[in-house]
Amino acid sequence: MKGLRWYIAGMLMLVTTINYLDRNSLSVAQVELERRFHMTNTDYGYMTFAFLLAYGIMHPFMGRIIDLLTTRRGMALAVAWWSVANIAHAFCRSVFSFAALRALLGIGEAGNFPGAAKAVAEWFPAKERAVATGIFNLGAGLGAAIAPPLIGVLILRFGWQAAFITTGLIGLVWLVGWLLLYRQPESHPLLTEEEFNHIRSSATNISSTEPTSPGIWKEVIARKELWALLIARSLTDPVWLFFTMWLPKYFKAERGFDIKEIAMFVWIPFLAADLGSIVGGGISAYFIKRGWPVILARKTALLISAALMPTALPAVFVGNWVWALVFMSIPTFGHQSWAASVLTLPGDLFPKRLVASAYGITGTLGILAGSVVMIVVGKVVDVSSYTPIFVAAGFMHLVAASIIWLLIRSPQPANL
């Protein structure tokens, strides 16, 4: 099969789409649930906190599990877990039960990005990793974009329970395809010799037979590059989590949208996010093809993406909801363009045997910061408005880009 690595990237995009579809089912369904179960913004904040707390805590552990089980088995375990947890939401009857199942969902979903990052490191040379990462990260915006119309239609036609059952079953269908398709490049029966040589032709790939170390986390933590990524993601991940989990509520509360209007229009900022994933992966690839060092190309792409984020500010001040959608679409585009590079950096900076563990650790602080931010958002919105949240969201990426430029200075990554 020619171009098998791109089929792998496509599978990773699909599972990331399902990941975001499952997690965003609640953000759309809450429009119906808050009426049935009398939920406040603070209640919703606690439910999202439960998901993100479990998601953040499990991130490094799922990364380590995937390193131990292999990418194929580790991803299979993660997807099976979160799909069943999502289906179980249909049986919830209280804020507490929703919060408990959100935590279980978060445990499984924590495996998606570490597993995808490891798969990209296994199947792509450095010059193609940002593009491959952009492709799989396209699923984040795609899942968030699909959620409003799909969940809205399911709720209107079949009831809110169908939103969780249907999306959970989709994950189990993907799992079958994954187990049939994915293998290591060294043992894949469908991989041509030409493509295998291409994957392994660059010195940027460490052999899968490289010995492992029992102190793998200690080895990862000792690298200064990890701390730059930790700080940067702690500033920027909460911004994306706010967009994905709160935009339907914002348009209901501040722009008067009902469930039909949410289904019709709130997918637009996430379509822009998909475009950002494609463009972001292409920016650093463009510079690398012209001879730039890999890390310099990544850092430049991050800075360009961060410069788009302050457009979040006018979104809350314009009177017309159409302009609000436009101004929100630019920062969602910018964040996913940012993510295409920042999610690629662990594969550039760490040996392949450390990639999933390194990714899991770098994601943890950002997700845990996001979990706290979800409670803060709920309380701020209940007592004030969305304005302070959007103002803060506009500047976090510029601060994070400055930190990466200052702390990651090596002209060549550690595993080149």
C-alpha distance (Angstrom), angle and dihedral (degrees) to the residues before:
residue distance angle dihedral
M1 . . .
K2 3.80 . .
G3 3.80 117.0 .
L4 3.78 92.6 14.1
R5 3.81 91.5 159.1
W6 3.81 89.6 64.6
Y7 3.80 90.7 53.3
I8 3.80 86.4 54.1
A9 3.81 89.1 51.3
G10 3.80 88.3 50.6
M11 3.80 91.5 53.2
L12 3.79 89.4 50.4
M13 3.80 90.1 51.0
L14 3.81 90.5 51.2
V15 3.79 94.3 50.7
T16 3.81 91.2 47.0
T17 3.81 88.0 51.2
I18 3.81 89.6 52.5
N19 3.80 90.3 45.6
Y20 3.80 91.8 56.7
L21 3.79 93.4 39.3
D22 3.80 90.0 56.1
R23 3.79 95.7 45.6
N24 3.83 92.3 45.2
S25 3.79 94.5 49.7
L26 3.79 88.5 88.3
S27 3.81 94.9 47.9
V28 3.81 89.6 59.8
A29 3.81 97.6 34.3
Q30 3.82 91.9 51.1
V31 3.81 88.3 77.0
E32 3.80 85.7 68.5
L33 3.81 97.0 31.4
E34 3.80 96.4 54.6
R35 3.81 88.7 59.0
R36 3.80 93.8 47.4
F37 3.82 97.9 41.4
H38 3.85 99.7 26.5
M39 3.80 94.6 -119.9
T40 3.81 121.8 179.7
N41 3.80 127.7 -151.7
T42 3.79 87.7 -101.6
D43 3.83 90.6 53.8
Y44 3.78 89.7 52.0
G45 3.80 89.1 47.4
Y46 3.81 90.4 56.2
M47 3.80 92.4 48.5
T48 3.79 91.6 52.6
F49 3.80 88.6 44.2
A50 3.83 90.1 56.5
F51 3.80 91.2 51.9
L52 3.79 94.9 46.8
L53 3.81 94.9 42.8
A54 3.81 91.3 56.1
Y55 3.81 91.1 39.6
G56 3.79 92.1 51.7
I57 3.79 97.5 44.0
M58 3.80 92.0 48.2
H59 3.81 95.7 45.8
P60 3.82 97.0 89.9
F61 3.80 92.4 37.5
M62 3.81 92.5 51.7
G63 3.79 88.6 47.7
R64 3.78 89.8 53.6
I65 3.82 92.1 44.6
I66 3.80 90.0 53.3
D67 3.80 90.9 49.0
L68 3.82 88.7 52.7
L69 3.83 99.8 40.2
T70 3.83 96.0 38.0
T71 3.79 124.3 -111.4
R72 3.80 94.5 -83.5
R73 3.80 97.1 53.5
G74 3.79 96.4 35.3
M75 3.80 93.8 53.4
A76 3.80 90.7 45.9
L77 3.80 91.1 54.3
A78 3.80 92.7 47.8
V79 3.81 95.7 49.0
A80 3.81 94.2 45.8
W81 3.81 90.5 50.1
W82 3.79 97.7 49.8
S83 3.82 94.5 41.3
V84 3.80 92.3 56.5
A85 3.83 90.9 44.5
N86 3.80 90.2 52.0
I87 3.80 92.9 50.9
A88 3.81 89.3 51.4
H89 3.84 90.2 62.1
A90 3.80 87.4 78.4
F91 3.81 88.9 72.5
C92 3.83 96.9 52.5
R93 3.80 120.1 117.9
S94 3.82 105.1 172.1
V95 3.79 143.5 37.9
F96 3.81 89.4 -105.2
S97 3.82 94.3 53.7
F98 3.80 91.3 47.5
A99 3.81 90.3 49.3
A100 3.83 91.9 49.6
L101 3.79 93.2 51.0
R102 3.79 91.6 43.9
A103 3.80 86.4 58.7
L104 3.81 91.1 51.6
L105 3.79 89.6 48.0
G106 3.80 89.7 51.8
I107 3.81 92.4 53.2
G108 3.80 92.0 58.2
E109 3.80 97.2 38.4
A110 3.80 90.1 55.0
G111 3.81 87.8 77.7
N112 3.80 97.0 60.6
F113 3.79 103.1 79.6
P114 3.82 99.0 35.8
G115 3.80 88.6 49.9
A116 3.79 93.7 46.7
A117 3.82 91.9 47.3
K118 3.81 90.0 51.4
A119 3.80 91.9 47.8
V120 3.81 90.5 52.4
A121 3.82 90.6 49.9
E122 3.83 89.4 50.5
W123 3.80 97.0 46.8
F124 3.82 106.8 32.5
P125 3.82 136.8 57.4
A126 3.82 116.2 -127.9
K127 3.81 95.1 -98.0
E128 3.82 90.1 60.2
R129 3.80 100.6 37.5
A130 3.81 97.2 89.7
V131 3.82 90.4 51.1
A132 3.82 91.3 47.4
T133 3.80 90.3 46.6
G134 3.79 89.6 49.2
I135 3.80 89.2 52.5
F136 3.80 95.8 51.3
N137 3.81 92.0 39.9
L138 3.80 87.2 53.6
G139 3.78 83.5 78.1
A140 3.81 91.9 67.6
G141 3.78 93.0 63.3
L142 3.80 92.4 35.0
G143 3.80 93.0 54.2
A144 3.80 91.2 46.5
A145 3.82 89.7 47.9
I146 3.80 94.5 48.7
A147 3.80 93.4 47.0
P148 3.85 99.9 73.1
P149 3.83 97.8 51.2
L150 3.82 96.2 35.2
I151 3.79 96.8 44.2
G152 3.79 91.2 41.0
V153 3.81 92.4 54.1
L154 3.81 92.8 44.5
I155 3.81 91.7 51.3
L156 3.80 94.3 45.9
R157 3.82 94.0 47.6
F158 3.81 105.1 31.2
G159 3.81 109.2 12.8
W160 3.81 133.2 -98.4
Q161 3.82 94.2 -72.3
A162 3.81 90.7 65.4
A163 3.80 89.7 61.7
F164 3.80 91.6 66.5
I165 3.80 99.4 35.4
T166 3.81 94.3 50.5
T167 3.80 96.2 46.5
G168 3.80 91.4 46.6
L169 3.79 92.2 52.8
I170 3.81 90.8 51.8
G171 3.81 88.9 61.7
L172 3.80 92.1 53.5
V173 3.82 90.5 52.2
W174 3.83 90.4 53.0
L175 3.80 89.5 50.6
V176 3.80 91.7 63.4
G177 3.81 91.7 53.7
W178 3.81 92.0 47.2
L179 3.80 93.8 53.5
L180 3.79 90.2 49.6
L181 3.82 96.6 47.8
Y182 3.80 111.6 31.5
R183 3.81 124.0 86.7
Q184 3.80 135.1 137.4
P185 3.83 111.6 -81.7
E186 3.83 90.2 -117.5
S187 3.81 92.0 60.2
H188 3.81 104.9 28.5
P189 3.83 111.5 124.1
L190 3.83 93.2 -156.1
L191 3.82 96.9 52.0
T192 3.79 115.7 105.3
E193 3.78 120.1 -134.9
E194 3.80 89.9 -120.7
E195 3.80 92.9 56.2
F196 3.80 92.4 43.7
N197 3.80 89.7 54.1
H198 3.80 89.5 48.5
I199 3.80 91.6 52.3
R200 3.78 91.6 48.2
S201 3.82 97.7 34.8
S202 3.81 94.8 92.2
A203 3.79 124.5 74.5
T204 3.79 86.0 -133.4
N205 3.78 90.5 84.3
I206 3.78 121.0 80.0
S207 3.78 115.9 -150.9
S208 3.78 115.1 -101.1
T209 3.80 87.2 -127.5
E210 3.82 91.0 65.9
P211 3.81 106.8 129.4
T212 3.76 118.7 -104.1
S213 3.76 126.7 -133.6
P214 3.80 127.4 -135.0
G215 3.83 88.6 -139.2
I216 3.79 94.3 56.2
W217 3.83 96.7 139.5
K218 3.78 91.4 48.2
E219 3.77 89.1 52.1
V220 3.80 92.1 50.4
I221 3.81 95.0 46.1
A222 3.80 91.5 50.8
R223 3.80 91.5 65.8
K224 3.81 114.9 93.2
E225 3.80 91.4 -146.3
L226 3.78 89.2 68.0
W227 3.79 91.8 61.5
A228 3.79 93.1 51.6
L229 3.79 89.6 53.5
L230 3.80 92.1 45.4
I231 3.79 92.9 54.5
A232 3.79 94.1 42.7
R233 3.78 94.0 50.5
S234 3.80 92.9 45.4
L235 3.80 87.1 60.8
T236 3.80 99.7 42.3
D237 3.81 107.7 31.7
P238 3.84 92.5 67.6
V239 3.81 89.5 56.4
W240 3.81 92.5 57.4
L241 3.79 91.8 42.5
F242 3.80 89.5 53.1
F243 3.79 91.5 51.7
T244 3.80 94.7 48.4
M245 3.80 97.4 43.0
W246 3.81 103.0 35.1
L247 3.81 110.0 32.9
P248 3.85 94.4 87.2
K249 3.82 89.3 50.7
Y250 3.81 91.1 46.3
F251 3.79 92.8 53.4
K252 3.79 91.3 46.7
A253 3.81 95.4 48.1
E254 3.82 101.9 34.8
R255 3.81 104.0 25.4
G256 3.82 99.9 33.5
F257 3.82 97.1 -119.3
D258 3.80 120.3 164.9
I259 3.82 124.9 -155.4
K260 3.84 91.7 -84.6
E261 3.81 93.5 51.9
I262 3.78 91.0 46.0
A263 3.80 88.8 53.1
M264 3.82 91.1 48.2
F265 3.81 101.5 45.8
V266 3.81 117.4 10.7
W267 3.81 92.2 78.5
I268 3.83 90.1 69.6
P269 3.85 98.1 83.0
F270 3.79 89.1 50.5
L271 3.79 92.7 50.6
A272 3.81 84.9 56.1
A273 3.81 87.3 50.7
D274 3.82 89.4 56.5
L275 3.78 90.2 54.2
G276 3.80 88.4 49.5
S277 3.79 90.7 55.9
I278 3.79 91.0 54.6
V279 3.79 95.3 44.2
G280 3.80 93.8 43.4
G281 3.78 92.6 54.3
G282 3.78 90.2 47.8
I283 3.82 96.3 51.1
S284 3.80 97.2 65.6
A285 3.82 91.3 37.1
Y286 3.81 88.1 56.0
F287 3.80 91.9 53.4
I288 3.82 93.8 44.3
K289 3.81 91.6 52.9
R290 3.79 87.4 56.0
G291 3.77 92.4 56.1
W292 3.79 102.1 -94.6
P293 3.82 117.2 147.5
V294 3.80 110.1 -99.1
I295 3.80 96.5 -117.2
L296 3.81 93.8 46.2
A297 3.80 89.5 51.8
R298 3.81 91.4 50.4
K299 3.82 92.8 48.1
T300 3.80 92.5 49.3
A301 3.79 91.4 50.5
L302 3.81 89.4 50.8
L303 3.80 92.4 52.5
I304 3.80 93.1 49.1
S305 3.81 90.7 50.0
A306 3.82 93.6 47.1
A307 3.82 91.0 54.4
L308 3.83 89.4 67.3
M309 3.80 96.3 57.8
P310 3.85 101.6 81.8
T311 3.81 88.7 72.0
A312 3.82 85.1 83.2
L313 3.82 88.0 79.7
P314 3.83 101.1 68.6
A315 3.82 90.6 45.3
V316 3.81 91.8 81.4
F317 3.81 95.6 42.8
V318 3.81 102.6 51.4
G319 3.78 114.8 95.1
N320 3.79 98.0 -145.7
W321 3.81 116.4 78.2
V322 3.82 90.6 -146.0
W323 3.80 91.0 62.0
A324 3.79 89.3 44.8
L325 3.81 88.5 58.5
V326 3.80 90.8 48.0
F327 3.79 94.4 50.6
M328 3.81 91.8 45.8
S329 3.79 91.6 49.8
I330 3.81 93.0 60.1
P331 3.84 96.0 59.4
T332 3.82 92.4 42.5
F333 3.82 86.5 53.3
G334 3.80 89.0 47.2
H335 3.79 95.6 49.5
Q336 3.78 95.2 50.7
S337 3.80 90.1 45.8
W338 3.82 85.5 53.1
A339 3.80 91.5 47.4
A340 3.81 93.5 54.5
S341 3.81 88.5 66.2
V342 3.79 102.6 32.2
L343 3.82 91.8 50.9
T344 3.80 89.6 50.7
L345 3.80 95.5 53.6
P346 3.84 96.8 80.9
G347 3.81 88.2 58.3
D348 3.81 89.6 50.1
L349 3.80 98.1 43.6
F350 3.81 103.8 39.2
P351 3.83 135.5 52.9
K352 3.78 112.1 -99.2
R353 3.80 93.4 -108.6
L354 3.83 88.0 61.0
V355 3.81 100.0 41.8
A356 3.81 100.9 95.8
S357 3.80 92.3 42.4
A358 3.80 91.5 47.2
Y359 3.78 91.5 47.6
G360 3.79 91.4 48.4
I361 3.79 92.2 52.8
T362 3.81 94.8 45.4
G363 3.79 90.7 51.5
T364 3.78 94.9 49.8
L365 3.79 101.2 73.6
G366 3.80 92.8 43.8
I367 3.78 92.3 51.4
L368 3.79 94.3 44.5
A369 3.80 89.3 48.9
G370 3.78 87.2 50.7
S371 3.81 91.6 51.7
V372 3.80 90.8 56.6
V373 3.80 90.9 44.6
M374 3.82 90.2 55.8
I375 3.83 90.5 61.2
V376 3.79 90.7 44.7
V377 3.80 91.2 50.7
G378 3.81 91.6 51.0
K379 3.79 93.2 50.7
V380 3.82 94.4 42.7
V381 3.80 92.1 50.2
D382 3.81 92.3 47.2
V383 3.83 93.1 52.7
S384 3.82 102.0 27.2
S385 3.82 131.2 -1.2
Y386 3.80 144.9 -79.0
T387 3.81 92.9 -93.7
P388 3.86 98.7 92.1
I389 3.80 90.0 48.8
F390 3.79 94.3 53.8
V391 3.81 91.8 45.4
A392 3.81 91.2 54.9
A393 3.81 91.8 44.5
G394 3.78 90.9 57.6
F395 3.81 97.1 65.8
M396 3.82 108.7 32.5
H397 3.80 95.7 89.7
L398 3.80 93.6 53.3
V399 3.79 90.2 53.5
A400 3.81 90.9 47.2
A401 3.81 92.5 48.8
S402 3.81 89.7 53.3
I403 3.81 90.8 52.6
I404 3.81 92.7 50.7
W405 3.81 91.6 48.8
L406 3.81 90.6 50.8
L407 3.81 100.5 43.0
I408 3.82 103.9 34.1
R409 3.78 103.3 59.9
S410 3.81 104.0 140.1
P411 3.81 108.8 123.8
Q412 3.80 89.4 -146.5
P413 3.80 126.2 36.3
A414 3.78 119.7 -115.6
N415 3.82 96.9 -104.3
L416 3.81 98.6 46.8
